[in-house]
Amino acid sequence: MIVNPSSSGWINKFFKIQKNLPTSDSIKTSSFYQSVRDTGFIYGYTTRIDIDCELDIQGWTVEEISKVALLNTLYKLFVQVQMENDPDLFIEIALKFYEEMHPEGKGYLQRFLPVDSKSKRLEKIIGIRVLTNHSIFSKSFSHILTNTLLYMDVLAFRQYLLYGEIPSKYLKRLEEVVTHIATNALGVKTKKTNYDELLIKMFQSSVRFSKFNDDMNNSTFELDSNYFNSVLERYYFLDIAAMCMWSDEKLDQNEVTYVFEFAQTLHIDSIQTSETLDFINAFILRYKNEIPYFKFSNPVKHFYDQMTSNVLLLLSRNKTRLLNEVLESGELVKLLALSTQRDLSRQEKKKIRKQLLDICKTIPSLAIFILPGGSLLLPILIKFIPTLLPSAFNENLNDTE
């Protein structure tokens, strides 16, 4: 049976060829993480689907592979935690999970998902989730950093399976920690380019579930190991730091020291830390010519340039409707116009963020900004709206003076 992740019904076909997974409680959590990592899913570049049957992925796009990899990883976690090997039950629980995970809840999702079978609804949700990290973001950068954020779905799903809901503020705290780790790791790099600094600032301004905590932008921040106490979380945090460090293709002694000290705060021993560094080094070197991110002399610059271009394209295609929505809020017009003249206060930035996200909810093409991972684009959206609509904003600014 051929599975085509771009055709309707691919989830049911996938489960027809999927053999029963073991439900023994002897499966170690660390083994689960390593099996997921070995496929490249943690690194945002999946090279194979970890199942016990033949599945030919030759000719599949990165998006198609990522969709099946996400589904398979969620299902394997479901089997391990629930000790159930029931695809139908998994699909039902996964749907409820994503309805709770989405910041706008079930009602918002249903605006974009037609009434359909549960498996086909899950197909659409996974498609939206992977699309967030593939087509809108820079195709060169997403596969080595942005797509690694898909693993946050897995961590949140584990919480949902354990507690029947996503614990209050879990997503907020998870996103804050991942943002901090990436920012701090980039900050420790001995040789930083202007684009490294730019990426740090973008991370700091991109937290979707809450504003970035100023206290996290320094080495004194301490990870709450009692809150994030699973190796599924802690190994992932270490991999995030290692990936950010690797962007210049080597680690100097200062960077190596940082990684090992960070691993200690995660209660990860030196043997596991060395194995992590060796594995990611071997993985990237093996697939370096296939991972778009590493094909550019300055990949961070390429990321920023491409991401900027993508946002401008979205804005230009939705210019008229966006203008109408924005002009309905006199306060937003004034704040956006003032942002071109001076630095806004934290409260003013918060107001802009909230009102723009409210507008994005009303325009389907801009829904990308409110989905998981879409927050990385929001600072660029805020920056370029006044530039794209100069006359309207200038007129409204004059009216408010």
N, C-alpha and C positions, 0 to 999 in steps of 0.2 A: 504494500500500500504506500502510495506517495503522499507525503505531507507537504502542502504548499501554504506557508504562513501568510501569504498575501490573498488567499482565497477563503471565502466564508466556509466555516465548518472545520477549520484546521485543528482546533482543540480536540474535537471528538475523534478525528483521525489519529491524532497524536496519542491519545489514551488507548486506542485500539491496538496500537503496536507496542505500547509501553507494558513491559512485564511487571508483575506484582513486585513491589518493593518490600524489603524485609521490615517488619514492624517490631523487631526485638529491641528492648530497652538497652541492649549492649552497645548500640551505636553511639560512639562518642561525639560530643559536640565539636571537639577540635578536629576530628576526622571529617565531619561534615563540612566545616569551613575550608579545610585543605582541599577537599574534593571539588568544592566550588571554585576556589582560587586556581586550582590546576587547569581549569578550563579557560581561564582568562577573564571570567565574568567579573571578578573583583576589580580587574584592571580596565574594564570598559572595552575589552576587545576579546570576545569569546571565540575560541578557535575550534571548539567541538562541543557537542551536547552529551552530557554524562548520563547515558542510559544504557541498559544491558541488551540492546538490540541494534541492528544496523539502521542508521538514519543518515542518508546521503545528503549532506548540506552543500555539496559542490554546486556552485552557481547561485547560491543564496546571497542576498544582499546582507550587509551588516545589520540593517534594521530587522530583517527576517530572522537572522540568527539570534539577535538580542531578544526578540519576542519569545521565541521558543525557550531560550536560556532562562528568561525571567519566569516563565510558566513552570518549567521543570524544577527550578530552584525552589520556588514557592511550594510546589507539590511535594518535593522531597522533604522539606522542612515540616510540612503538614503531616506526612507519614511518621516522621520521627517524633514530633511532639504529641500528636493525637493517638499514635499507634493504631491508625486506621488506614486501610488501603482502598479507599472508596473515592474514585474520581468525581462522582456526582456530588457527594458531600463536600469535597474540596471546592468544587466550583461554587456551590451555594455559599460556603463560608468566605471564599475569596471575594465574591461579589459584595457581601455585607461588609467585609473589611475595607474595600476600596470606597464604598459609600461613606463609611465613617472617616476614612483617611482624608478624603477630599474636603478641603476647607469650606466648600459651599454645600456639602451634604448631598443626599440622594436626589433631591428635587432639581438641583443644578445639573447633575449628570444626566438626568432623564431628558433634559432639553436637547442634548446632543446624541443620546442613545435611543433609537426607536424601540418600540415594544418588540421583543424577540426572545428566542430561547435563552436560557441562562448561559450556556456555553458561548453563544454568539455575542451576548452582552459582555462577557468577560473578554472575548477576543477584541472587541472595540476598546474596552478600557485599557488593555495591555497595549494595543496599538497606539492609543493616545499617549500612554506613559512613555513608550519607547520613542515615539515621534517627537516628543518634547526634547529628547536628548540627541536627536539625529538630524532632522531636516531643518529645524529653525536655528539651532546652535551651529557654530562653525563645524563643518564636516571634518575639518582637519584636527580640531582640538577635542571634539566630543568623545572620541573613542578612547582617550587615555585619561580623561579627568571627569568630564561631565557625565558620561555613561557609568562611571563608578558610583554615581549617586543612586543608580537603580538598586544597589544593594541595601539602601536605606529602606526600600519597600520590604525587603526580606526581614530586616530587624524589626520594623513596625509590625509585620505580620506575625512574628514570633510573640510579640507582646499581646497581640489580639488573640492568638491561640491559647496563651497561658491564662489570660484574665477575662476573656470574653469581650474585651473592649481595648482600645488603645489608651493606656493610662494618661491622665491629664498632664499636659505639658511635655509628654515624652518626645513628640516630634519636634517641638520647639527646642528642647534641650539637646536633642540629637543633632539638629541642624546647626545649632550654636557651636557645639563641640567640633563637628566636622569642619565648620568654617574657621574656627580658631586654629585647629591643627594645620590646615592648609596654609593659613595666613602666617602662623608662627614658623612653619617649616620653610616657607619661602623667605621669611625674614632672616632666618639663620644662615641662609646661603652666603658664602663668603663673597662671591662676585655676583652682584645683582645689577641687572640692566634697568633702564627706566621702565621697561615694560613689566619687569618683575614687580617693581613698586606699584605700577598701575594695576596689575592683577591683584595685589594685596589689598589695595583700596576697593577694588570691585568686590572682592570677597567680603570685605567688612560692611559693604552697603547692600549686600544681596540676601541677607537672611529674610526668609519669607514669613515664618511664623512669628517672629518678633524682631525688634531692632537689634543691631549688633551691640553686645555689651562691651563698653569701653575697657572694662577690667580684663577682658579676655585677650586684649592686644598686647600682652606682655608675658614674659616667661614665668611670672609669679602665679599665673593662673593654675589652679590645681584641679585635675579631673576628679570628679566624685566617683571613685572606684566602687563605692557601695551601691551607687545608683546604676552605673554601667558595669555590672558584675559578670556578664557572660563573655566567654571567649569569642563568641560570634561578634560582639561589639569591639572588644579590646584588640583582637587581631586585625580587624578592619581599620581601627584607628591607627595602628602601627603601619599598615600598608599605605594609608593615605599620606602619612608623613614621608614614608620612603619614596612614594611616587613623586611627590613634589620635589624632594631632594634630587631625584634622578634626572631632572629636566636638563641639567648641564652635563649629563653622561658620566659623571664621576662624583665621588664623595671625598672631600678632603677630611683631614683628621678632625677638624672642628665639627663638621657635619656628622661624621660617624659618631663622635662623642654625644652629640645632641640626640641622635636616634637611640643610642643605648640608654641614655638617661631618661628619655621619654618612655622607653620600654619598661624601665624600672617603675615608673609611676603607674604603668598599666599592669604591674605585677607579672610581666613576661620575662622569663629568664634569658640569659645571654645566648644560650644555645638556640632557642627559638628565634631570637632577634637576628642572629647571624644567618640562620636558615632563611628567614624572611628576606634579608638583603641579598643573599645569594640567589634565591629563587627569582625575585623580581629582576635582578640584573640579567640572569640567564634568559628569562622570558622576553624581556624587551630586546635584548641583543638578537635573539632568535627571530623575532617577528618585526624587527625594526624597519625593514624595507616594506613591510605590509601595513604598518600602522601609520596613517597619514600624518599624525602629529609630529613624527620625527623626520619627515621628509623636507622640512623647511629649516633654513639656517637660523631663523629666529622664530620658533613656533609660537611663543607668547605674543609677539607682535602680530603674527599672522592670525592668531585667534582673535585678538582685539579688532583687527581690521575687518575680518570676515563677519564677526558678530555685529559690528557697527553697520556693515553693509546690509545684513539681514534685517536688522531693526528698521533701517531706513526704508527698505523695500516694503515691509509690513505697514509702516506708517503711510507711505505714498499710496498703497493700494486701498487704504481705509481712510484717506485724508478727509473726505467730505463728511462722512458719518462721525469720525473722531472730532472734527471741528465743531459740529453741531452739539455733540455731547459735552465737550469742554466748555463751550460758550454759555451753556446753561448754568454753569457755576462761576459767578463773578469772583468768588474768593480764589478759586483755582487759577483762573486767568491771571489775577493779580500776582499770586505767588510764583507762577511759572515765569511771568515777565520779570519779576524782581530777582529771580534766580540767575538771570543773565547779567545782572548788575552788581550783585553782592552775594556773599555766603548767607544762606538762610539759617535760621536757628533750628535747633533740633525739633522743636514743636512745629515749626513751619514745614520742615521736611516730612514730618509724620503726617501732617494734613495732606500734603501733595501725594504721598504714597497711598494713603487710604482712598482718596478721591479718584486717583488714576486707576487703582485696582477695581473700584466700583464701576468705572467706565468700561474697563476691559471685560467685565462680566457681561456687559450688554452687547458686546460685539464679538460674535463667535470666532472671527479670524484672529482676535487679540487674546483669546482665552489662554493662549500659551503662557502669558505672563503670570497667570495665577495658578498654574499647575506646578507640581513638584519639580524643582530645578529651574523654572522660568524666572525666578527672582534674579538670576544673574544678568538678565537682560534689562531689568527695570531701571537701573541707573542710566543706561544709555537712552531708554525711552524718555525719561525725564529731561535728559540733556538736549535731545534733538527736537522735541515738540515745538519749543519756541522758534527754532531755526527753520523748521518746515512751514510754520504758519506765522511769518513775521508781521504782515499787515494787520491781521486780526488781533494779534497779541498787542501790538503797539497801540492800536486804537483803544483797546480795552484798558491798557495801562494808563493812557492819557485820561481816560474817563475816571480812573480811580485816584488820580493825583489831586 
